[in-house]
Amino acid sequence: MNKKTPLFWFRALTTVYWIFLTLLLWLPDPRVLLWGWEPSEGPQNYAHIFTFLLLGLMVELGRREKSILFWAGVLVTYAFLTEIVQIAIPDRAFQWEDVAQDIIGSCLGLGAGYLLRLAWTTLLDDATP
């Protein structure tokens, strides 16, 4: 019997979150997926940073063989592509501020995941006799 590991399920959850995030970014009105909630306007709007931070964290904690720089490149490319696609979506527009927030969030998430991974492996190495 093929038993699924926790890492398998974590990666599956990461994929589901990535798909949900793509839907949020590509729908003309993403509030339909958020039950009418919308982040506040102006400089305190950190929704992009938070969502991409969570994505970066999940990607880093779930990665195995590819380097962190590879995934940083993937997430930066994803940030640009999602904004470029929004040009063709009614009521959406390309915004450099959103790209910057996406990249900042991705880098923070990847960095936090890397530090958590490093701390965890250090703890495991210290615990072995």
Beta strands, then each sheet from edge to edge (+ up, - down):
end
